[in-house]
C-alpha cells in the first residue's frame, strides 16, 4: 500500500529445497522481472521460475537445474540471467552459469557462460552494474571482488579481480552511475562498506572504503532509486547504517538505525521503487541460541539524516 504496510497474499511452494548450512550466507536469492520471479533453491541445486498472477500471487512455472552446487544468488539483465553456485569445498567448486530467457520465461543455458572459481573462493553475491555491461561477483572466502565484461550474447570475458577486500558479502549496484557498485564488508576486524568503479576491462578501482566498528557483520546493502543514499544491514546488532553517496560513488557515513531488540538478526534489505520504504528481513539468533520467529520490518525513509533516516512502521512475523 502507499503507506508501506504489507498485507499477506499467500505462501507459494518453490518445488525445491533450502539448505540450513547456508545460514544466511547469500544475497539476491530472489530477483524478478515485471512478469516473473526467480528464486534459488540451495538444497536441491536448482532455481524456481514463478509467474506473477496479479492479485492472486504466484504460479510455479518450472524449476531449472543450476548446473552447480548450492545456488545462492541471481542476477538478471534483459533476457540474460546468471546463477551463482557457491559450491562446497571438497565436493564441487563455485560456478557462475548464464541462462538466456526466451519469450515464455523458460531459461536455456548459454553456450559460453559457465565460469568456475577456486574451491576456497566462497562467493556470496552476484549482480549486474546499472548498464548491464559488467557482472560483479563478491568472493567472501577469497577476500576479493571479481568483475566480468558481458558480451552481446550474454557471455562473459575479461575477468578482473580486485584483491585485499576483506570479506565482501552482499552488494548493490549504483542505480544511476553505470560503472559504480557497493559491497558490505563483514570483516571481524574492520567491518564497513566499499564502493568501486568498474570501467572497461580494467581491474576495479576503489572509490571509497569506510570502517564502521559498531556495524558488526554488515552483510547486505541497498540504495535509494536516485543513488544518493546507501544502507548496510548489520547482522549482530540488527542495525542499519546509512551512508550518503556522491555522484562519483564516494561515500560518507551519516547515522545508524538501531531497533529496540537485536534479535532476530538483520539479514537482507530492499528499498521500494519509489524510495519511500525500506524492508528488512530479520531471522536467526545473533547469539547462536534457539532461533526466534523470523520477521520483516517495514521502515519509512524520511528526509532527516538522524536515526539512519528511518522510522519503523510495521513488523510482520513470518
C-alpha positions in Angstrom: 0.0 0.0 0.0 1.0 3.7 -0.3 1.6 3.6 3.5 4.2 0.9 3.1 2.1 -1.5 5.1 2.4 -5.1 3.9 -0.6 -7.5 3.5 -0.1 -11.2 3.1 -1.1 -12.7 -0.3 0.0 -16.2 0.4 2.8 -18.7 0.5 4.0 -20.5 -2.6 6.0 -23.7 -2.8 9.2 -23.4 -4.8 9.3 -27.0 -5.8 12.9 -27.1 -4.4 14.7 -27.1 -1.1 16.6 -24.7 1.0 19.7 -25.5 3.0 20.3 -24.7 6.6 24.1 -24.9 6.1 23.9 -21.7 4.1 22.8 -19.9 7.3 22.1 -16.6 5.6 25.4 -16.5 3.6 23.8 -15.3 0.4 22.3 -12.2 -1.2 19.9 -11.6 -4.1 18.3 -15.0 -3.7 15.2 -13.6 -5.3 15.1 -11.5 -8.5 12.2 -10.5 -10.7 11.0 -9.0 -14.0 7.6 -7.4 -14.5 6.1 -10.8 -15.2 8.2 -13.4 -13.4 10.0 -14.1 -10.1 13.2 -16.3 -9.9 14.3 -17.9 -6.6 17.3 -20.0 -5.7 17.0 -23.4 -4.0 20.4 -24.1 -2.5 19.4 -27.5 -1.1 18.2 -29.0 -4.4 20.7 -27.3 -6.7 18.1 -25.6 -8.9 16.1 -22.4 -9.1 12.4 -21.8 -9.5 10.6 -19.7 -12.0 7.2 -18.2 -10.9 4.7 -16.3 -13.0 3.3 -13.2 -11.3 -0.5 -13.6 -11.2 -1.6 -10.1 -10.4 -3.5 -10.0 -7.1 -3.6 -13.8 -6.7 0.1 -14.1 -6.1 2.5 -16.5 -7.8 2.2 -19.6 -10.0 5.2 -22.0 -10.2 6.2 -22.3 -13.9 9.2 -24.6 -13.6 12.3 -25.5 -11.7 15.7 -25.4 -13.6 18.9 -27.1 -12.6 21.5 -24.6 -11.6 24.3 -26.7 -13.2 26.3 -26.4 -10.0 26.2 -26.9 -6.2 24.5 -24.6 -3.7 22.9 -21.9 -5.9 22.7 -18.8 -3.6 22.4 -15.7 -5.8 20.8 -14.5 -9.0 21.3 -11.5 -11.4 19.1 -10.6 -14.3 19.5 -8.1 -17.1 17.1 -8.0 -20.0 17.0 -11.6 -21.3 20.1 -12.8 -19.5 20.0 -14.5 -16.1 23.1 -15.5 -14.1 23.1 -18.1 -11.3 25.9 -18.1 -8.7 26.6 -21.6 -7.3 28.5 -21.2 -4.1 30.0 -24.7 -4.4 31.2 -26.8 -1.5 34.8 -27.3 -0.5 35.9 -30.9 -1.2 32.7 -31.6 -3.2 32.4 -29.1 -6.1 33.9 -25.7 -7.0 31.9 -22.4 -7.1 30.4 -21.9 -10.5 28.7 -19.0 -12.3 26.3 -20.1 -15.0 24.4 -17.9 -17.5 20.9 -18.6 -18.9 19.0 -16.9 -21.7 15.3 -16.3 -21.1 13.0 -17.0 -24.0 9.6 -15.4 -24.6 8.0 -18.0 -22.3 10.5 -17.2 -19.5 11.8 -20.7 -19.7 15.6 -20.4 -19.1 18.0 -22.0 -21.6 21.7 -22.3 -20.7 24.1 -20.0 -22.7 26.8 -21.8 -24.6 29.6 -19.6 -23.5 28.6 -18.6 -20.0 30.0 -21.0 -17.3 32.9 -19.8 -15.2 34.4 -21.8 -12.4 36.2 -20.4 -9.3 38.6 -21.8 -6.8 37.2 -24.1 -4.1 38.1 -21.6 -1.4 36.5 -18.5 -3.0 33.1 -19.0 -1.4 31.1 -16.4 -3.4 28.0 -14.9 -1.7 26.5 -12.4 -4.2 26.2 -11.6 -7.9 24.7 -8.6 -9.7 25.0 -6.5 -12.9 26.2 -2.9 -13.0 23.5 -0.4 -13.9 24.2 -0.5 -17.6 24.4 -4.3 -17.7 27.9 -4.5 -19.3 29.7 -5.7 -16.2 28.9 -8.6 -13.9 30.1 -8.3 -10.3 30.8 -11.3 -8.1 31.6 -10.9 -4.4 34.1 -13.5 -3.3 33.7 -13.7 0.5 36.2 -16.6 1.0 38.9 -15.1 -1.3 38.6 -11.5 0.1 38.1 -10.3 -3.5 35.7 -8.8 -5.9 35.5 -10.2 -9.5 34.1 -8.4 -12.5 33.4 -9.6 -16.0 32.6 -7.9 -19.3 29.2 -9.1 -20.6 29.0 -9.6 -24.3 26.1 -9.0 -26.6 25.3 -12.8 -26.4 25.4 -12.7 -22.6 28.8 -14.5 -22.4 31.5 -13.4 -20.0 35.0 -12.2 -20.9 37.8 -10.1 -19.3 37.7 -11.4 -15.8 39.4 -9.0 -13.4 39.9 -9.4 -9.6 40.2 -6.7 -7.0 42.1 -8.3 -4.1 42.6 -7.4 -0.4 38.9 -6.6 0.1 38.2 -8.1 3.4 35.0 -10.3 3.5 32.8 -8.7 0.9 29.4 -10.3 1.5 26.4 -8.6 -0.1 26.3 -5.7 -2.5 24.3 -3.3 -4.7 24.7 -1.5 -8.0 24.5 2.3 -8.2 21.1 2.9 -9.9 22.3 5.9 -11.8 26.1 5.6 -12.4 26.8 2.9 -14.9 30.0 1.5 -13.5 29.7 2.1 -9.7 28.9 -0.7 -7.3 28.9 -1.2 -3.5 29.7 -4.1 -1.1 29.2 -4.6 2.6 32.4 -5.8 4.3 31.6 -8.4 7.0 35.2 -8.3 8.3 35.6 -9.1 12.0 38.5 -6.7 12.5 37.2 -3.8 10.3 33.6 -4.1 9.3 32.3 -1.5 6.9 31.5 -0.7 3.3 33.3 -0.2 0.0 32.4 1.5 -3.3 34.2 0.5 -6.6 34.3 1.7 -10.1 34.5 -0.9 -12.9 35.1 0.6 -16.3 36.3 -1.0 -19.5 38.3 -4.2 -18.9 40.5 -2.8 -16.1 40.7 -4.1 -12.6 38.0 -2.3 -10.5 39.2 0.8 -8.7 38.3 1.6 -5.1 36.4 4.8 -4.8 35.7 4.8 -1.0 36.3 2.4 1.9 34.8 3.2 5.2 35.1 1.3 8.5 32.2 1.2 11.0 33.2 -0.6 14.2 29.6 -0.7 15.6 28.3 -2.3 12.4 29.1 -5.9 13.4 28.6 -8.2 10.4 27.4 -5.7 7.8 26.3 -8.3 5.2 23.7 -6.7 2.8 23.2 -3.4 1.0 20.5 -1.4 -0.7 20.3 2.1 -2.2 17.5 4.6 -2.9 16.4 4.8 -6.6 18.3 8.1 -7.1 21.5 6.5 -5.7 22.1 9.2 -3.1 21.6 7.0 0.0 23.0 3.6 0.8 22.3 1.3 3.8 24.0 -1.7 5.0 22.2 -4.3 7.2 24.3 -5.4 10.2 23.5 -8.9 11.4 24.5 -9.0 15.0 23.2 -5.6 16.3 20.2 -5.9 13.8 21.0 -2.2 12.9 21.1 -0.3 9.6 24.0 2.0 8.7 23.2 5.0 6.5 25.7 6.5 4.1 25.4 9.4 1.7 26.7 8.8 -1.9 28.2 11.4 -4.1 27.7 11.4 -7.8 31.1 9.7 -8.4 30.3 6.9 -5.8 32.2 8.4 -2.9 30.7 7.5 0.5 30.3 9.4 3.8 28.9 7.9 7.0 25.7 9.6 8.2 24.0 7.7 11.1 22.6 4.4 12.3 19.2 3.0 12.9 19.1 0.7 15.9 16.0 -1.4 16.7 14.7 -1.9 20.2 15.9 -5.5 20.2 18.9 -7.1 18.5 17.0 -10.4 17.9 16.2 -11.7 15.3 19.4 -10.7 13.5 19.4 -8.4 10.4 19.5 -10.1 7.1 18.7 -8.9 3.5 17.1 -5.5 2.8 15.3 -3.9 -0.1 14.1 -0.4 -1.0 10.8 0.1 -2.8 10.9 1.6 -6.4 9.6 5.0 -5.1 12.3 5.2 -2.5 9.7 5.7 0.3 10.2 2.5 2.3 12.9 0.1 3.3 12.1 -3.6 4.0 14.4 -5.6 6.3 14.3 -9.4 6.7 15.3 -10.5 10.2 16.0 -14.1 11.2 18.4 -16.2 13.3 19.7 -15.6 16.8 22.9 -13.5 16.7 24.0 -15.2 20.0 23.7 -18.6 18.4 20.9 -19.8 20.5 17.4 -21.1 19.6 16.2 -19.3 16.5 13.4 -16.8 17.0 10.4 -16.3 14.7 11.6 -14.5 11.5 10.1 -11.2 10.7 10.0 -8.4 8.2 10.4 -4.8 9.4 8.9 -2.0 7.4 10.7 1.3 7.8 9.7 4.7 6.4 12.5 6.6 4.6 12.4 10.2 5.8 14.1 13.4 5.0 16.1 13.5 8.2 19.6 12.2 8.4 19.2 11.1 12.1 18.5 7.5 13.2 19.5 6.1 9.8 16.9 8.3 8.1 14.4 5.6 9.1 11.2 5.2 11.2 9.6 1.8 12.0 6.1 1.4 10.5 5.4 -2.3 10.9 6.9 -5.6 12.0 5.4 -8.8 10.5 6.2 -12.2 11.9 6.7 -15.0 9.3 
